[in-house]
Structures are given as C-alpha cells and as structure tokens.
C-alpha cells in the first residue's frame, strides 16, 4: 500500500504543478488544510473585495457566523441556486452589528470579471474533513485536490493511480457524499473530476451520482482527452474552469439537479459567441437527440453578455413546440440570471419587444409576422411600433431547416433597421444534394440561408459518444410489388401489416427480454391511419396478439391515434367523428375525461404518456404501446422510451427521414440497443433513400450509424461462442480457474464478456424467430448451453472479477487482456419475466380493480381470472431465480387480490421494500438479542457489509468488550465464556445471516 500512496502523492504533486504554472493560474495554498481554515480564507477574500461596502470596518465574528449560516446550503443543488446570483454576480445583503454602519451589499462571486477583477483562484489539497461526532462509526477523511474561486470550493478532483480503475475515484466521491463529508463549505462544489491518470472524466455534483452522467472531454479535433494533465490544461486552467461554472452549468429546476454541458455543446456556444462578436451569423449542425434545446438555451443566455444585443429571440414554428420549448427554457431559467418570456399573443410580443429589458423571448414566427401585418394595415400602429425597428436582435432558430423559410427570413430582416444576427440549430441541414427547389433569389441550402456552419456534431459523433443509439432498419415490404400506391391501401396489405407489427413487437419493442418500449406507426394519410386504428382494434378483439406476447404482456398493445383536425373543412366531419370514437376508447383505457373540445389537451396527454418523463406516466398502466400518426411527433419530439418507428408510407426526403428515425434512438436503458425502423412499402426505394440520407447526415458514411446485419452479428456470436466452448465442453476447467494464473483467469473473463455481449446483441434480431426460413449457414442456436453449465460459467466469472478487482490494486505488471472489470452482464441475467414486470402487472391489477369496482361483467371477470392466474405463474417462475423475494411478492399479491382498495394510493414497489425492511429488522433484532449487540451498530455493519472483505466497516464497534459484558449478564449459561470466542461467533453469525437471509432479499437492480 505504501507504494500506491507514494504514486498517488506524486500524481497529486504533478497535477498541482500543472494547475499553478504560468500566469493567471491557480495559486497553491498549503496553509489551508481544514474546514475552519477554508472559511477564514473565504472571509479574508470577502473583506478584501468589499472594503468600500464595509467602509474599511472588518467583519465581526458574529457577522461572519451570520453570513456563514445564511449562505451555507443543505445540498449541492441549493448551493448552486445560491451561486446563480443575478446579473452574473453573487451578492449577500448584510445588516451590520454596528447600527451606525450602513447595510453592506457584499460581492461574493463576480462572473462578469472572469480571470480578472475581484476573482481569486486558489488550489488546496489534502483538506481534512473530520468525522461526525454524531456517529461513532464515522471516520476522518482527506480530500485530494480542490479548486477555490473567491475562497469557495467549486471544483473537486479525486485521483487514483493507473493500476486502479478510474471508477474507484467515482465510487470514493459517492462514498464521501454518503458519509456527509461534502457538507458545510464543500456543498458549493458544482463539478467533480475523477481520474486514474490515464482516464479522466467530469460529472456535475449531486447527492446520488450516476455513472452514465460522466463526461469525457473531447477537444476541437474530436480527440478524447484522457490524460489528467492534458485535461487540466484544457478544462481546469483559468479562465476555462471559471467558465465551466459560470457559463456552462445549467440548473434543471424540475429534476433539482445540476447539469454540466458536454464538450460539443460548449464548443458550439463558443463558436456562436465568437461569431456574434464579429457580427456574423451561421448555423449549428448537432444530431437530433444530442441536447440542442439545452445548447440553444445557453446560447440565448450567453449572447446577452454582448452589450450590442438588445434581446435574444428564440424562434419556433409550431404551437406545440412553442409550449415544449418554453417549458424547457423556464425549467433552466428559474434559477438563472435572465428572464425567459413566453408570448401568449402578438400584442404581448410587441409589448415585450419594446419594454427595454434585456432578456430572452420565446415566440413563433407567426406572431412576429402578425405584428408586421398589423403595422402595414394601420398607420397609428405603425407609429407605435416604430421603435421596434431599431432593436438589435439575435435570432436563435430551432429546427431551422423548416422553422423559417427564405421568404419569411427576408421579411423579418427587412423590418429591422439593423441586420439581426441569425443562429440556426438543426440535426438535418439542407445541402446542395437535397436543396430546396429553385425560387428566384431564395436561399436553397441552410448555409445560404443562415451563413456558414459554426459547429458540427453528427449522428456518428453522437453514437460514438454514446449520446444516442444507432439504427436497425428492416425493409419488410414485398420487393415484387409494383410502384402502385393502391396496392398499399388494400385490406390484404393493411391486415398483413397489422399482423406483422404484432409479431415484430416481441423483439422490436423489448418484450422478448423483459422490457416494454413504445412505438410510432406513421401512415401516408389520416384516412389510412383511421383504418389502421380499426384494424388493430379488430385484431386485439379477435385474439390475434401472439401468445408469446400475451404471456409476458396480457394488455399489449395499448393503442392511440393522433392527427390534425380542422373545424372549417367539410371533410373534417368524418375525421371528427372518428376522433370522437378514439377519444372514447382513450378515456376508457386511462380513465380520462377528454372531449372534442380538448384536442390540444389530448395531444399533450398522448405526448406525455409516450415521453414518460412525468412521474404520473411512469407506471405500466399509464403508458402507451403504439401511437398511429401521419406526420405528428415525427420531428421535435423527445421520448427516450420510444424504440420503434413503423412506416407504411412512401419514403420521405432525406432530412425528414432522419428526423423521423431520430425519434427512436434516444438512450433509455440497457435493454434498448438500437433505434428500430421497419418499413412496409417500396423496400428497394427505401433502401436507396435511407443510404443516401445516412451518407448525407452521418459524416460521410453509414458504418457507425447502422446496426450490423444478421450475418455480421451472427458471425460475431459464433466467434465469441467458439472461444467460450473451451469451457463449455470441459466444465471441469472452471473448478480450477480460481487458483489458475491471473492471465488464464482474465482470458476466461474476457471470453465470457464477449460472449455475453454477442448474445445480447443477437437477441435483438427478428431472424432469430424465422431461422427455419434461412439457409443452414445463416442459422444459429443461442440456447444450447445447459442451464447448469451456464450457471457455473456465470458464477466462475463473478468470482474471478471480484478476485481481480481485489488483487490488481497493487499490480505493477497488469496482463494485457481486453477486459472491462466494471462490465455488467447484459444477457445472462435476462429472464423472460423479471420482477419489474411482475410488479407492473400487480400495479395494473390494482388500478383496474379499483376503477371497475363492482361493475365488472362476466367476460371481464373471466379475463381478470386469466390474468390473475398468469401473475401467479410468473411469480412461481421468478422464484426459481430468487425465491426469498418471490415469497414476499406472492404474499403481497395474495393480499392485493383480497383487498385491492387497500393499495389504491400505494406503489407496489414501495410495499415490497417495506415488507423486506420489516423482515430484515426482525432478523437483525433477533441476532442483536442473541448476542447482546447494539441494534444500531449491527444495522450499520450489515448495510455496509462486503462479503469478500476481511475488515468490515463498523465491526470493531459492534464487538467491543462492553457488549460482551452485556451478553454475559443476559446469557449467563452461554458456552461463549470469553471475549475472543464471543467475537469470533458474532462475526460468523453476521456473515451467515447476511449471506443467507439479507443478501437474497436485496434488489437485483
């Protein structure tokens, strides 16, 4: 261990040297090593920066304590809200103890003077954070490296040596958070950096850190910056580190969390900022799903730093997007230094434009055009609006390829006396290859309309950075059909499509591996969409949903339809009648009360159920499976749970294809591997158009965008399986691996990981279900490993990984094997029915039973009895993998059937966890009584128990002599006569109870 500590100390020293070299860098403060010293330093800087406000009268001790109490926050998020300040300055109003002195408006942090003015930059290391006096089991801690701005710790860096995985640094920070070490003045931290020297990432501060929020730095050349010294140079130097906190941090008011922008977002913001200083316009090409709204918000906010710009206008095209964007902007702006104004109508817009305030206005181009028309029709209004013409505006346009036409932009430009700046955002720019039709002098490409591209982040980049998924595309149409659209409108074709969708949903929508994702089904017309809606209802009523789907999802599919309705068109009468019936179905399905006057509300409700971001729609009984649309929701709609797009319509143009496809490839969970696309018309034409679109928008090629075809994925599986066969065919090898040389252990672990990855991937292919129609050379058997051998393989793998993690900490000569020690098995643990699905069925049962109350008809009772039987079967099946948890679920299920009303306002997951907590409490109370132990100490040991460790946290306090003395008094006849034998027995019993009773009840998620 001594060698490791020296190495880490040397890394720390080298990092600090990097941070403190050159001008305008951090200043090392070796004298600051405790929390009180940090506070003393903060107050010294505060006094130095506010001598005028303090009238050269130093702060009294009481005033310091008052300030400390008032600015210290309970958590990272609240501290970040405080540091948001106003007008880019953080101030605190202080009433002086000496009443003869005026109140002081103290400047704490000045983000208008980055790398200058009152900003003080310091670096500290090995700061001591003492253990809590309230917990005898707590320990003192030392923090590695912290960066202070004006005395406040805002960035914290945790280091490990290269022979540790960098995730150990991540886990250590979380452990310190759990121990409440990041409290007091350390609650001001907004950014964590974790590194092992060769892998460095950053993450926003939060009480519960999530590894998928870790961010790698990517430089301008799109190269990942892994080395910690390079990272320090690019990200942690002054002024960049201050900008990270002041300009590239966002507070999400809904989620109550800090967001740190990703490198490509920061680079786009800087590119626009530079262009705006030069009076130039341009556009940003960022892949759909990569966070354009957040990026554009920060652009809008940062542009107001330029004095020449009077207002920033975020311009959108459609009303529903207007509402979505305003909601998102206001979520970010609630704690920011600007106002985001929504405009209810054009009169309000005109008023806001002329109010003289420097803020962001979110509006539609239609409202702006209304102002122009009103001005043209009335000399009086024209005079009133005259001052608007002198505004210097910066327009930010979302989905700029369609939001503003060349004619509309020209009209806006002509209105203002000074040329506005224009910054477009799009995931699908229009190039020469797919240019608009020629129309006089109108711009035909995005560059002609907005100016040069300022920053590019393509689908391929986003997939590489794991910001979005790739696409898996299946053209299922009959290639022998002619190009006659009428063929695709026949009953035969449409019924075949319905059947095919119901068959494909098993894999496409995740039902095959215990998940359940939603889908959009896009048709070529409203009439066709309506017909499909009826065909799906008929198929469901006729029992045409495949048995394998009914087995895991008895209520699949929940279907809705949405399309635009005009009250003024004669043909809309039919559409209104159809929609009325659809609304009735929807109301029955979700117990809503929507009418034809509530169509906008209905559309929002459908959106929300698909998006699943609102907590109310995160339970199974509140979600949709398939939504039938024409064009709605195919652009600008974000629903991570949506996995599949079914298309029964002719191919769209390149930009609309990619826009539509990009509804499916948001990252959601481990089970969602691809954005799934299925087409049912013109397969050859679709194939050509998709290739062209992906080539155009995937940075010059499609290799990194599309899922591999069946043969490629099959071959990968075959190769991975071949390497595993050594152990499958000779399982006796597995019994000796634990004592084998490390190289052999790693080779097995690598082979098992590759096999698991290949198996998880191949299970997403529909070819797995139709292998009898494939040539023998294209078939594969993925279920030929006997269960007992598969269990042995998994058990051996887990043991080896645990051993390797424990042993390689001080390994100076690691074996060069492609092994990920933090890899989580994807396929081996996947069961056809998992706990999450069983719980969702029980929740559905509670909801349905309470809705129907006493009004259940005979057929419904029969259906419910069938589903009741299925839930019982699923619990029995789950018991084969986790009998203790299954027993708790079974007990709850039995009680739910007797009295569903009892659970009407409860989440079944919470009921389960409470049940388990009560059993654990009973088990531990009995163990404490048996040995005279303190229950609190025992609970602490069990909650932090690591079976493979020798020295368990809190064990020393648990088996202290005072408890042995208590044991002797309460158990005078025990055979445990001395302290040593008692301690040994306690340790063994704790181990036994944890392994046999506590651990089996822990959630597998």
C-alpha positions, 0 to 999 in steps of 0.5 A, spaced: 500 500 500 505 504 501 507 504 494 500 506 491 500 512 496 507 514 494 504 514 486 498 517 488 502 523 492 506 524 486 500 524 481 497 529 486 504 533 486 504 533 478 497 535 477 498 541 482 504 543 478 500 543 472 494 547 475 499 553 478 504 554 472 504 560 468 500 566 469 493 567 471 493 560 474 491 557 480 495 559 486 497 553 491 495 554 498 498 549 503 496 553 509 489 551 508 488 544 510 481 544 514 474 546 514 475 552 519 481 554 515 477 554 508 472 559 511 477 564 514 480 564 507 473 565 504 472 571 509 479 574 508 477 574 500 470 577 502 473 583 506 478 584 501 473 585 495 468 589 499 472 594 503 468 600 500 461 596 502 464 595 509 467 602 509 474 599 511 470 596 518 472 588 518 467 583 519 465 581 526 465 574 528 458 574 529 457 577 522 461 572 519 457 566 523 451 570 520 453 570 513 456 563 514 449 560 516 445 564 511 449 562 505 451 555 507 446 550 503 443 543 505 445 540 498 449 541 492 443 543 488 441 549 493 448 551 493 448 552 486 441 556 486 445 560 491 451 561 486 446 563 480 446 570 483 443 575 478 446 579 473 452 574 473 454 576 480 453 573 487 451 578 492 449 577 500 445 583 503 448 584 510 445 588 516 451 590 520 452 589 528 454 596 528 447 600 527 451 606 525 454 602 519 450 602 513 447 595 510 453 592 506 451 589 499 457 584 499 460 581 492 461 574 493 462 571 486 463 576 480 462 572 473 462 578 469 470 579 471 472 572 469 480 571 470 480 578 472 477 583 477 475 581 484 476 573 482 481 569 486 483 562 484 486 558 489 488 550 489 488 546 496 489 539 497 489 534 502 483 538 506 481 534 512 474 533 513 473 530 520 468 525 522 461 526 525 461 526 532 454 524 531 456 517 529 461 513 532 462 509 526 464 515 522 471 516 520 476 522 518 477 523 511 482 527 506 480 530 500 485 530 494 485 536 490 480 542 490 479 548 486 477 555 490 474 561 486 473 567 491 475 562 497 469 557 495 470 550 493 467 549 486 471 544 483 473 537 486 478 532 483 479 525 486 485 521 483 487 514 483 493 511 480 493 507 473 493 500 476 486 502 479 480 503 475 478 510 474 471 508 477 474 507 484 475 515 484 467 515 482 465 510 487 470 514 493 466 521 491 459 517 492 462 514 498 464 521 501 457 524 499 454 518 503 458 519 509 456 527 509 463 529 508 461 534 502 457 538 507 458 545 510 463 549 505 464 543 500 456 543 498 458 549 493 462 544 489 458 544 482 463 539 478 467 533 480 473 530 476 475 523 477 481 520 474 486 514 474 491 518 470 490 515 464 482 516 464 479 522 466 472 524 466 467 530 469 460 529 472 456 535 475 455 534 483 449 531 486 447 527 492 446 520 488 451 520 482 450 516 476 455 513 472 452 514 465 452 522 467 460 522 466 463 526 461 469 525 457 472 531 454 473 531 447 477 537 444 476 541 437 479 535 433 474 530 436 480 527 440 478 524 447 482 527 452 484 522 457 490 524 460 489 528 467 494 533 465 492 534 458 485 535 461 487 540 466 490 544 461 484 544 457 478 544 462 481 546 469 486 552 467 483 559 468 479 562 465 476 555 462 474 552 469 471 559 471 467 558 465 465 551 466 461 554 472 459 560 470 457 559 463 456 552 462 452 549 468 445 549 467 440 548 473 434 543 471 429 546 476 424 540 475 429 534 476 433 539 482 439 537 479 445 540 476 447 539 469 454 540 466 454 541 458 458 536 454 464 538 450 460 539 443 455 543 446 460 548 449 464 548 443 458 550 439 456 556 444 463 558 443 463 558 436 456 562 436 459 567 441 465 568 437 461 569 431 456 574 434 462 578 436 464 579 429 457 580 427 456 574 423 451 569 423 451 561 421 448 555 423 449 549 428 449 542 425 448 537 432 444 530 431 437 530 433 437 527 440 444 530 442 441 536 447 440 542 442 434 545 446 439 545 452 445 548 447 440 553 444 438 555 451 445 557 453 446 560 447 440 565 448 443 566 455 450 567 453 449 572 447 446 577 452 453 578 455 454 582 448 452 589 450 450 590 442 444 585 443 438 588 445 434 581 446 435 574 444 429 571 440 428 564 440 424 562 434 419 556 433 414 554 428 409 550 431 404 551 437 406 545 440 413 546 440 412 553 442 409 550 449 415 544 449 420 549 448 418 554 453 417 549 458 424 547 457 427 554 457 423 556 464 425 549 467 433 552 466 431 559 467 428 559 474 434 559 477 438 563 472 440 570 471 435 572 465 428 572 464 425 567 459 418 570 456 413 566 453 408 570 448 401 568 449 399 573 443 402 578 438 400 584 442 404 581 448 410 580 443 410 587 441 409 589 448 415 585 450 419 587 444 419 594 446 419 594 454 427 595 454 429 589 458 434 585 456 432 578 456 430 572 452 423 571 448 420 565 446 415 566 440 413 563 433 414 566 427 407 567 426 406 572 431 412 576 429 409 576 422 402 578 425 405 584 428 408 586 421 401 585 418 398 589 423 403 595 422 402 595 414 394 595 415 394 601 420 398 607 420 397 609 428 400 602 429 405 603 425 407 609 429 407 605 435 411 600 433 416 604 430 421 603 435 421 596 434 425 597 428 431 599 431 432 593 436 438 589 435 436 582 435 439 575 435 435 570 432 436 563 435 432 558 430 430 551 432 429 546 427 431 551 422 431 547 416 423 548 416 422 553 422 423 559 417 423 559 410 427 564 405 421 568 404 419 569 411 427 570 413 427 576 408 421 579 411 423 579 418 430 582 416 427 587 412 423 590 418 429 591 422 433 597 421 439 593 423 441 586 420 439 581 426 444 576 427 441 569 425 443 562 429 440 556 426 440 549 430 438 543 426 440 535 426 438 535 418 441 541 414 439 542 407 445 541 402 446 542 395 444 534 394 437 535 397 436 543 396 430 546 396 427 547 389 429 553 385 425 560 387 428 566 384 433 569 389 431 564 395 436 561 399 436 553 397 441 550 402 441 552 410 448 555 409 445 560 404 440 561 408 443 562 415 451 563 413 456 558 414 456 552 419 459 554 426 459 547 429 458 540 427 456 534 431 453 528 427 449 522 428 456 518 428 459 523 433 453 522 437 453 514 437 460 514 438 459 518 444 454 514 446 449 520 446 444 516 442 443 509 439 444 507 432 439 504 427 436 497 425 432 498 419 428 492 416 425 493 409 419 488 410 415 490 404 414 485 398 420 487 393 415 484 387 410 489 388 409 494 383 410 502 384 402 502 385 400 506 391 393 502 391 396 496 392 398 499 399 391 501 401 388 494 400 385 490 406 390 484 404 396 489 405 393 493 411 391 486 415 398 483 413 401 489 416 397 489 422 399 482 423 406 483 422 407 489 427 404 484 432 409 479 431 415 484 430 413 487 437 416 481 441 423 483 439 422 490 436 419 493 442 423 489 448 418 484 450 422 478 448 427 480 454 423 483 459 422 490 457 416 494 454 418 500 449 413 504 445 412 505 438 410 510 432 406 507 426 406 513 421 401 512 415 401 516 408 394 519 410 389 520 416 384 516 412 389 510 412 391 511 419 383 511 421 383 504 418 389 502 421 386 504 428 380 499 426 384 494 424 388 493 430 382 494 434 379 488 430 385 484 431 386 485 439 378 483 439 379 477 435 385 474 439 390 475 434 396 478 439 401 472 439 401 468 445 408 469 446 406 476 447 400 475 451 404 471 456 409 476 458 404 482 456 396 480 457 394 488 455 399 489 449 398 493 445 395 499 448 393 503 442 392 511 440 391 515 434 393 522 433 392 527 427 390 534 425 383 536 425 380 542 422 373 545 424 372 549 417 373 543 412 367 539 410 371 533 410 373 534 417 366 531 419 368 524 418 375 525 421 371 528 427 367 523 428 372 518 428 376 522 433 370 522 437 370 514 437 378 514 439 377 519 444 372 514 447 376 508 447 382 513 450 378 515 456 376 508 457 383 505 457 386 511 462 380 513 465 380 520 462 375 525 461 377 528 454 372 531 449 372 534 442 373 540 445 380 538 448 384 536 442 390 540 444 389 537 451 389 530 448 395 531 444 399 533 450 396 527 454 398 522 448 405 526 448 406 525 455 404 518 456 409 516 450 415 521 453 414 518 460 418 523 463 412 525 468 412 521 474 404 520 473 406 516 466 411 512 469 407 506 471 405 500 466 398 502 466 399 509 464 403 508 458 402 507 451 404 501 446 403 504 439 401 511 437 398 511 429 400 518 426 401 521 419 406 526 420 405 528 428 411 527 433 415 525 427 420 531 428 421 535 435 419 530 439 423 527 445 421 520 448 427 516 450 422 510 451 420 510 444 424 504 440 420 503 434 418 507 428 413 503 423 412 506 416 407 504 411 408 510 407 412 512 401 419 514 403 420 521 405 426 526 403 432 525 406 432 530 412 425 528 414 427 521 414 432 522 419 428 526 423 423 521 423 428 515 425 431 520 430 425 519 434 427 512 436 434 512 438 434 516 444 438 512 450 433 509 455 436 503 458 440 497 457 435 493 454 434 498 448 440 497 443 438 500 437 433 505 434 428 500 430 425 502 423 421 497 419 418 499 413 412 496 409 412 499 402 417 500 396 423 496 400 428 497 394 426 505 394 427 505 401 433 502 401 436 507 396 433 513 400 435 511 407 443 510 404 443 516 401 440 520 407 445 516 412 451 518 407 448 525 407 447 526 415 452 521 418 459 524 416 460 521 410 458 514 411 453 509 414 458 504 418 457 507 425 450 509 424 447 502 422 446 496 426 450 490 423 446 485 419 444 478 421 450 475 418 455 480 421 452 479 428 451 472 427 458 471 425 460 475 431 456 470 436 459 464 433 466 467 434 465 469 441 461 462 442 467 458 439 472 461 444 467 460 450 466 452 448 473 451 451 469 451 457 463 449 455 465 442 453 470 441 459 466 444 465 471 441 469 476 447 467 472 452 471 473 448 478 480 450 477 480 457 474 480 460 481 487 458 483 489 458 475 494 464 473 491 471 473 492 471 465 488 464 464 483 467 469 482 474 465 482 470 458 476 466 461 473 473 463 474 476 457 471 470 453 465 470 457 464 478 456 464 477 449 460 472 449 455 475 453 455 481 449 454 477 442 448 474 445 445 480 447 446 483 441 443 477 437 437 477 441 435 483 438 434 480 431 427 478 428 431 472 424 432 469 430 424 467 430 424 465 422 431 461 422 427 455 419 426 460 413 434 461 412 439 457 409 443 452 414 449 457 414 445 463 416 442 459 422 444 459 429 442 456 436 443 461 442 440 456 447 444 450 447 448 451 453 445 447 459 442 451 464 447 448 469 453 449 465 451 456 464 450 457 471 457 455 473 460 459 467 456 465 470 458 464 477 466 462 475 466 469 472 463 473 478 468 470 482 474 471 478 472 479 477 471 480 484 478 476 485 481 481 480 478 487 482 481 485 489 488 483 487 490 488 481 490 494 486 497 493 487 499 490 480 505 493 477 505 488 471 497 488 469 496 482 463 494 485 457 487 482 456 481 486 453 477 486 459 472 491 462 472 489 470 466 494 471 462 490 465 455 488 467 452 482 464 447 484 459 444 477 457 445 472 462 441 475 467 435 476 462 429 472 464 423 472 460 419 475 466 423 479 471 420 482 477 419 489 474 414 486 470 411 482 475 410 488 479 407 492 473 402 487 472 400 487 480 400 495 479 395 494 473 391 489 477 390 494 482 388 500 478 383 496 474 380 493 480 379 499 483 376 503 477 371 497 475 369 496 482 363 492 482 361 493 475 365 488 472 361 483 467 362 476 466 367 476 460 371 481 464 371 477 470 373 471 466 379 475 463 381 478 470 381 470 472 386 469 466 390 474 468 390 473 475 392 466 474 398 468 469 401 473 475 401 467 479 405 463 474 410 468 473 411 469 480 412 461 481 417 462 475 421 468 478 422 464 484 426 459 481 431 465 480 430 468 487 425 465 491 426 469 498 423 475 494 418 471 490 415 469 497 414 476 499 411 478 492 406 472 492 404 474 499 403 481 497 399 479 491 395 474 495 393 480 499 392 485 493 387 480 490 383 480 497 383 487 498 385 491 492 382 498 495 387 497 500 393 499 495 389 504 491 394 510 493 400 505 494 406 503 489 407 496 489 414 497 489 414 501 495 410 495 499 415 490 497 421 494 500 417 495 506 415 488 507 423 486 506 425 492 511 420 489 516 423 482 515 430 484 515 429 488 522 426 482 525 432 478 523 437 483 525 433 484 532 433 477 533 441 476 532 442 483 536 438 479 542 442 473 541 448 476 542 447 482 546 449 487 540 447 494 539 441 494 534 444 500 531 451 498 530 449 491 527 444 495 522 450 499 520 455 493 519 450 489 515 448 495 510 455 496 509 457 489 509 462 486 503 462 479 503 469 478 500 472 483 505 476 481 511 475 488 515 468 490 515 466 497 516 463 498 523 465 491 526 470 493 531 464 497 534 459 492 534 464 487 538 467 491 543 468 488 550 462 492 553 457 488 549 460 482 551 459 484 558 452 485 556 451 478 553 454 475 559 449 478 564 443 476 559 446 469 557 449 467 563 449 459 561 452 461 554 458 456 552 461 463 549 465 464 556 470 469 553 471 475 549 475 472 543 470 466 542 464 471 543 467 475 537 469 470 533 461 467 533 458 474 532 462 475 526 460 468 523 453 469 525 453 476 521 456 473 515 451 467 515 445 471 516 447 476 511 449 471 506 443 467 507 437 471 509 439 479 507 443 478 501 437 474 497 432 479 499 436 485 496 434 488 489 437 485 483 437 492 480 
